[in-house]
Every structure is written in C-alpha cells, then in structure tokens.
Amino acid sequence: DEQQSQMEYMLVHQMLADAGFEHYEVSNYAREGYRAQHNSSYWHGAKYLGIGPGAHSFDGESRHWSAQSVAEYVAGREYESERLDERDHLNEYVMIALRCVEGIDLDYFEQRFGAGQRERVERLAEGWLSSGDLRCEGGWLRIPVERFMISDAVIESLFEV
C-alpha cells in the first residue's frame, strides 16, 4: 500500500544518504561527482545520436528511433520519428526538471517559454508550495526529495494541456 511504499522509500533514501549517496533524480543516487553522465544528457535536453536496433536519437526538435528487431534493422527498416511542438518542449522541460533535485530554473523557463508561461506555472504551483510538496528557493522550483513519491502528480498539474 501507499504508506508501506512511502516508508520503504524513505528507509532506502535514508540508508543511501547516510552512506554518502546524493539523491539527485527521482530514481537515481550517486556519490558526489559520479552522477550518470549518459542519463544527464536526457534530463537536460541535450542532443544525442543512437545507433543500432531500438536506438533513439534526439536532434533538439525531433526524436527518431529504429526498429527493435535486429532483422528489421539490418533489412534497413526506416527510423520512425516524432516532432516536438512548443507545448511538448515545455511539458518535457517541466517533467524532466522536476524529476531532478535542482528543479525548474524559473529564469531560464521564462527566457525559453515566456513570462506568461512562468506566471502560469507559478500560479499552478501555489497549492503545492503551501503544502510543502514544492519549494521555491533562489529562483528554482523543486520537489523536495522526501516528496519525490508524489512527483508525478505535481508534474502533471503543471503541464500545459
């Protein structure tokens, strides 16, 4: 049940924190200086190239992925793709940023998506801020690690639909 899951989550969190691990993303811990470089590319919206069966690529605007099957890949089946629109970029930034301990850089968010979007997110965040499920510190909107268990609900509430 939810209470048991929360208790076990916090137990694991405390054990890892006591052992010197940083909880830097919803499902990731590392010692200082040893965060996953590969995954960080995804979390920060970097461009990447995937080669091989099932590989995914991102060019900053579109995602592309190849056939999962080796036989289909070798036969030259074309990549599938999807193009992200502005709403997709905004929602993806919200989702990825709030999964990380740093959270949303509100100044960057405003620069990238506009003052109106920043105001919208700040307005939608008010209830979460008053409950302690979100914190706003130094221009960053973030989910405290002890609230990561409800991150999906927080994140979804800030999406532009």
Buried (B, 14 or more C-beta within 10 A) or exposed (E): EEEEEEEEBBEEBEEBEEEEBBBBBBEBBBEEEEBEEEEBEBBEBEEBEBEEBEBEBBEEEEBBBBBEEEEEBEEEBEBEEEEBEEEBBBBBBBBBBBBBBBBBBBEBBBEBBEEEBBEBBBEBBEEBEEEEBBBBEEEBBBBEBBBBBBBEEBBEBBBBE
